[in-house]
Amino acid sequence: MHTFLKGITHGIAAVLLTASVASAATEDLSIEQDADLLPGRTEITVTVNVQCTLNDNATLTVYVFQNHGRLLNIGIGSHSFVCGGGLETFPVQVLAVPGLNFQPGPATAVVRSATGAGASIDATRDEGSRIKLK
């Protein structure tokens, strides 16, 4: 069963990573390896580093997947901002799907950067990484 859930996690991450169009609007995108697991274990702070085109509107969406026994814990969070043009760092609050709790230890995170001028989304970029919940 553990192998089955691990396969599902990798499959979901692969779909998210291949479902976007790469663009120069987000020049750099990465996830820091250590993530803060908050009391109650339903919320994580994931730190994302991003560089995007000056004055573009941007949204970072972070997905976290963690196998624990027979469960696949999943969380989603987002952060919107106006790009400063240089490398910027943002903490993104990720909330577990109701009824699920994260555990200290390894997890997989995927971040999507969606950028554009005005209200339109012109480009997306995805990055994935193994993280450690502390």
C-alpha positions in Angstrom: 0.0 0.0 0.0 2.9 2.4 0.8 4.3 1.9 -2.7 0.9 2.6 -4.2 0.6 5.9 -2.3 4.1 6.9 -3.2 3.3 6.2 -6.8 0.2 8.4 -6.6 2.3 11.2 -5.0 4.8 11.1 -7.8 2.0 10.9 -10.4 0.3 14.0 -9.1 3.6 15.9 -8.9 4.4 14.9 -12.5 1.1 16.1 -13.8 1.5 19.5 -12.0 5.0 19.9 -13.3 4.2 19.1 -16.9 0.9 21.1 -17.1 2.5 24.5 -17.5 4.1 26.6 -20.1 7.6 27.8 -19.2 8.2 31.5 -19.6 10.9 34.1 -19.1 8.4 36.1 -16.9 9.6 34.1 -13.9 13.4 33.9 -14.2 14.0 32.0 -11.0 11.8 29.9 -8.8 12.9 27.6 -5.9 11.6 26.1 -2.6 13.7 26.2 0.6 14.4 22.7 2.0 13.2 23.3 5.6 9.5 24.0 6.2 7.9 25.0 9.5 5.2 22.7 10.8 3.0 24.7 13.1 1.3 23.4 16.2 -1.8 21.4 15.4 0.0 20.0 12.3 -2.6 21.4 9.9 -0.5 24.3 8.7 3.0 24.6 7.2 5.1 27.6 6.3 7.0 27.0 3.0 9.5 29.6 1.9 9.7 30.3 -1.8 12.3 32.3 -3.7 11.2 33.9 -6.9 12.4 36.4 -9.5 9.9 37.7 -12.0 9.4 40.6 -14.4 9.2 44.0 -12.7 5.6 45.2 -11.9 4.0 41.9 -13.1 1.2 40.6 -10.9 2.1 37.2 -9.5 0.6 34.4 -7.5 2.6 31.6 -5.9 0.6 28.4 -5.3 2.2 25.7 -3.2 1.1 22.1 -3.0 2.5 19.8 -0.3 2.2 16.0 -0.4 3.2 13.7 2.4 2.8 9.9 2.8 2.1 8.8 6.3 1.1 5.1 6.8 -1.9 4.6 4.5 -2.7 8.3 4.3 -1.6 10.8 1.7 -1.6 14.2 3.5 -2.2 17.1 1.1 -2.0 20.8 1.6 -2.5 23.9 -0.5 -1.6 27.6 0.0 -1.0 30.7 -2.1 0.5 34.2 -1.9 -0.1 37.1 -4.3 2.2 40.0 -4.9 3.6 42.5 -7.4 7.0 41.5 -8.7 9.9 43.7 -7.7 12.2 42.6 -10.5 14.9 41.1 -8.3 15.1 37.9 -6.3 12.4 37.9 -3.6 11.6 35.5 -0.7 8.0 34.9 0.5 6.7 32.6 3.2 3.6 30.8 1.9 1.1 29.4 4.5 0.0 25.9 3.4 -3.2 24.5 5.0 -3.8 20.7 5.1 -7.0 19.4 3.5 -9.6 19.3 6.3 -9.3 16.0 8.2 -5.6 15.5 7.5 -2.6 16.3 9.6 1.0 16.7 8.6 3.8 14.9 10.4 7.4 16.0 11.1 9.7 14.5 8.3 10.0 14.4 4.6 7.4 15.6 2.1 7.2 16.8 -1.5 6.4 20.4 -2.4 5.4 21.8 -5.8 5.2 25.6 -6.4 3.5 27.2 -9.3 4.3 30.8 -10.2 1.6 32.5 -12.3 2.5 36.0 -13.6 1.0 38.6 -15.9 0.3 42.2 -16.5 -3.0 43.5 -15.2 -5.6 40.9 -14.5 -4.4 38.4 -17.1 -2.1 35.4 -16.5 0.5 35.4 -19.3 2.9 32.7 -18.0 3.3 29.9 -15.5 6.3 28.0 -14.2 6.4 25.0 -11.8 9.2 23.7 -9.6 9.2 20.7 -7.3 11.4 19.7 -4.4 11.7 17.4 -1.4 11.2 19.3 1.8 11.6 18.5 5.5 8.8 19.5 7.9 10.1 20.6 11.2 
